[in-house]
Amino acid sequence: MVTAGALQIRKGPGDKWKSCGAALIRPDAVHEIQVRKEATLLIAFVDVESELGAALCETLRDNISRVPAKRVAQWREALGSDLEQARVEQWVRTDLLNGSRPVKFHPGVNRALKYLWRRLAQHEDFSLQTVAGVSGLSPSRFMHVFSESIGVPLRPYILWLRLQRSACELMNGTSATEAAHIAGFADAAHLTRTFRRMLGTTPTDLELRRRMSQEVLVER
């Protein structure tokens, strides 16, 4: 989302650029974004297994869903220009979570999610066989239950976790090389390629915007 004006978004090379003030994007959706250098861009990583993630996924009609201009205007008014923590939390609960219900997952999926989050920075084996073993389900059963619960297959979900972790490290001032290592990418070049393909930007672009940004964490 941009706080004023519009951004350009598309599914990838060959697709037509489309203009909007904000967009909701599934975690496994490849996309590209163009924003004017002077524009203020807001990027929100939302856990797909969270109450908010489930609520947002219910509104998606496609992998990339442009938010109507009227709703963008409402969001901008609710957030204000300074993005104070209290206003962001109020916006999430009032505008995004309105009418949603707590999400419940299969116990095996919950065990797998905790394992993935806890071991992400330790370069653990995240093979289907290993993660299914943690869940207590057979690999075939786990694949079905995981995709049904999260809305994303295991492999794209793990990639999304790595992207989220690396983006957080970059926003904290970590170098691209170190962020790539922490998040489990082979090297900075691998991180950059994945960033460009999945998020439509690069670690360098994120670093440039970091100097003018602030991070707001909204607890589940």
N, C-alpha and C positions, 0 to 999 in steps of 0.2 A: 504494500500500500504506500502511496505517496501522500504527503500531508496537503499538497496543493497540486493542481494540474493533473497530468495523466502520465502513465507509464505505458510502454509498448511491450507486448508479450506474444510469444508464439511457441508452438510445440517443438520447433527445431528447424534447421536449415531446410529450405524448400517450402515451409509453411508461411502463410501471410501474417505480417505483424498486425496485431489488434490492439486497440487503445482502450484503457480503462483506468480508474482511479485505484482499484484494488482487485486482487484475484485470490481465490482459494485453490491450492494445488495439492493433489495427492502426493504422498511421500515418495512414490515410485515413478512419478511422471517426469520425463525429460522435458526441459523447457529452457527458453532464453528470455532475458529481460533487457530492455534498454531504458535508461533513465537519464535525464539531463544531469550534468555534474552538479549544478546548483540546487537540485531538488533534494528534499529530505525523504529518504526511503526507509520505511519500517519493515523489518523482516521478523516474522514470528514463527518459531519452531514449536509445533504443537504435537505432543505425543499422541499417536493415533489410538492408543489403548486407553487414553484418559477420557474423563467425562466430556471435556471440551472437544477432544478429537472426534469422539463418536458423534457428538452433536453436529459438528461441522461436516463430517462425512455424509450425514443424512441430507445435507443441503446440496451436495455436489451432483451435478447432472453429467459431468464429464471429468476427465483427468485434470483439466484446467477450466475453472469456472469463474468468469468475470463477475464481480459484484456490481449490481445495478447502481447507477449514479446516485439515485435517491438515498440508498442505504449508505453509500460511501460518505455522502454529505452528513448523514446522521452520525456515523462513526467519527468523523472529523470533529463534529461539534461536541460529541461526548468526550473525546480524548483531549481536546484543547491543543494548545501549541507547545506546552512545556513537558508533556508526558510524565506527569507526576505518578509515582507508584500507586497512590490511592485511587487516582482517576483511571488508571489502566485496569486495576483490579475491579473497580466498579463497572467499567465498560465490559469486561469479560463476563461478569456475572449477570449483568442486566441485558446487554445486547446479544452476546454470543451464547450464553447458557440458558437463556429464557425458555422454559418449557421442556428442557432436557431432563433425563433421568440418569441416576448413577449406572455405570456399566458393570456388568458381571461377566467374568470369563470362566472357562473351564479351569479347574484347579491346576491341571497340568500346564496349561498355557501361562498361568500366573507364575508357576515355578520356572518355566523357561524364560519369561521376561525378566525376572529377577536375576537369573543366571547371566543373561546377556548384558544387562546393565552393569552388573558387578564385575564381570570379567572383560569388558570391552577393552580397557587399557592394558590388559595383561597378555594380549595376543593369544588367547586361548583357542582351542579347536572348536569352531562353530559349525562343524559338519552337521548334516541332518541327523546322522546316527547319534552323535554326541548330544545334541540338544533334545532330540526325542527321548534319549535315555534319561536326561534330567527331568523331563516332563512325566516320565513313567508310562508313556504311550508308545505304540509301535510307530515306526517312521511314517507309514502310510496314513495311519489314523491321526498322528500329530500334524502332518501336512494339511489334512482336511480341517481339523479343529482350529489350527492356528490361522489359516486363511479366512475361515468363517468368522472367527472372533475379531481379528485385527483388520481384516479387509485388505491385507497385503500379504503375499507369500513371504516365507522366512527369509530368503536371500535378499530381496529388495529391502526388507525391513532392516536387516543387519547393515546394509549399505547406508540406509537413511540414518541409522544410529551413528555410524562412523562420520557421516557428513555433519550431523548435528554436533557431535563432540569436537570435531576439528574446527567448526565455525565458532564454537564457544571459546576454544583455545586461542584462535586468531583474535577474537574480540577482547581477550584478556592480554593481548600484546605478545603472544607466543609467535615465533617465526614459523613460516610455512613448513620448513623441514621438521621442526620439533612437533608441530601440530599433526603432521602426517604420521610421524612415528607414534605419538600418543594414541591416535585414533585407529591405528592399524593399517595404514596405507604403506605401500612399498617405499615410496619416497615423495618428495615435494612435487615432482612432475606428475606422478600418478594422482596425487591429490588435486592438482590444478586441472588435469584432464577431466576428472570426475566432477569437480565443482562446475566447470564450464558446461558439461553435458547435462548434469542434473539440476543445477541451480541457476544456470544462465549468467553466471558471473565467475570471477576468479578470486583466489585468496588475496591477490594484490589489490583488487578493487575493494574487497572487504576491509583490508587494512587502511586504505585511503579514507574510507567512510568512518572507520572506527574513531578517528581523531575528532570527529564532529558528532559522535553518537553517545548514547547511554544505554546500558542494559537494564531491563526491568524483568525480574523473575516473578511469575505468578504461580504460587504453589497450587498443587492439585487440591 
